Amino acid sequence: MDEKGYIHLYTGNGKGKTTAAIGLAIRAVGAGKRVYIGQFVKGMHYAELGALKRFPEIEVRQFGLDCFIKNKPTQKDIDAARKGLDAVKLIIDENIFDVVILDEICIALYYKLFEVSEVLELVKSKPSAMEIVLTGRYAPQELIDIAHLVTEMKEIKHYYKIGVEARKGVEY
Amino acid sequence: MDEKGYIHLYTGNGKGKTTAAIGLAIRAVGAGKRVYIGQFVKGMHYAELGALKRFPEIEVRQFGLDCFIKNKPTQKDIDAARKGLDAVKLIIDENIFDVVILDEICIALYYKLFEVSEVLELVKSKPSAMEIVLTGRYAPQELIDIAHLVTEMKEIKHYYKIGVEARKGVEY
C-alpha cells in the first residue's frame, strides 16, 4: 500500500464539489483516518456540520462570515480568511490529520483574500503521507498544475434555472 | 420552502460522483432527513459503509457481487441488479425515505443489467417530495433528459496516470 498522500482539486461550476469532499471525509473515516475540514468564505450553518459532529475523527472549522461576499470583500472577509490560512498552516505542521480539506479555497483566491503563492507554499509544505483536498470554482492554473487529481464538476443542467431555490439539506 | 423533490444525476469519468452522493446524504441527515443508498454493481466493502453505519437515518444496500464486472456481465450480475431494482421499487413505493440514492445505476445500465425504460418508470413513480440521486459514468441521454440537475464530473487530471493505485479510504 502506497503511503504517499496526494493533492485533489474539485472545481467547476456544477453542484458536487463540497459534497464530494465531505463524502471523501466519510470514506477516510471509515478507513480509520482523521480528517480536518477548513471552510473558507463560508461561515453560515450548513446542515452537514451537524451531521459531521457525530464523528470525533472529523474536525471542522469555518473561516468565513455569516453571509456571502457581495461584489467586493470587506476587510472582515480578508481578516477571517487570513486567520483561516494561519490556522491551516498550524494544522498541516502538526501533522495529526491524515486528510486536510480546504473547502472553497479557490473562491477565497478568486476574491483575492490571500495570494495563490501562499496556498502553493502551504500545500507544498504538507507531510508526505497527508492527503490534501482543495475545492471551489475558478481554480487558478497554479493549483491545477500542483494537484495530482483534478475533477471539473461541470454544470450540464441545474434546477435553479427552473426556479428551484437553495434548500436546506440539499444545497446547504 | 419548496417541498418538491428533484432528480440529480452525477456522471462523467472523473472522481467524485459517489462521494458527492455520500456528501449529499450527510447534508440531508444534518437537516433531519432519512436517506436510502442502493449501490448497484458494487458488492465490495467500501470504507464509507463502515462510517455510514453510525447513522441510523441512513440505510445502505448493495446489489452487486464482490468483484467488478469483467468484460461481460454474468447471469449472477444480472440477477443481483434485478433484485436491487425490485428492492428500490419497494423503497420508493413505501415513501419512508426523503432522499434515495441509486449509486452506479448508470453503470448497471451501461452493462445492460436492466433497461433504461425500467429506470425511467421507477424514477417517474417517485413521491413528489422525494429527492432521487443517480450516479455513474456513461449516463444515457434519457436520464439526462429526466434529471433536474446534472453535473458531469470531468476528469482533468488523474493520479492513476502517475501510477497511483486505488487506496483504501480514498478510492474505496
Interface residues (C-beta under 8 A of the other chain):
Chain A: M1 D2 K4 Y6 H8 Y10 G12 G14 K15 G16 K17 T18 T19 A20 A21 I22 G23 L24 I26 R27 A28 V29 G30 A31 G32 K33 Y46 A47 E48 L49 G50 A51 L52 R54 F55 D98 V99 E131 I144 A147 H148 L149 V150 T151 E152 M153 K154 E155 I156 K157 H158 Y159 I162 V164 E165 R167 K168 G169 V170 Y172
Chain B: M1 D2 K4 Y6 H8 Y10 G12 G14 K15 G16 K17 T18 T19 A20 A21 I22 G23 L24 I26 R27 A28 V29 G30 A31 G32 K33 Y46 A47 E48 L49 G50 A51 L52 R54 F55 D98 V99 E131 I144 A147 H148 L149 V150 T151 E152 M153 K154 E155 I156 K157 H158 Y159 I162 V164 E165 R167 K168 G169 V170 Y172
